[in-house]
């Protein structure tokens, strides 16, 4: 079963937020609510959840190719 909730941590300020991930697209940008920093994925990752969160995006969880 795919988990849709993931806790994302900003690498710049350490702000932590639990969010619901989209199921129809990977989320490339994320606005940190701590310092208003815009996060982008690390090189080689498809989305911010795969880079900075506790649970990877739904396509990766399903074992499918990511939608990036």
Secondary structure, DSSP 8 states (H G I E B T S, - for coil): ----EEEEE-TTT--EEEEE--SSS---EEE-TTT--EEE--TT-SSHHHHHBSS--HHHHTTS----
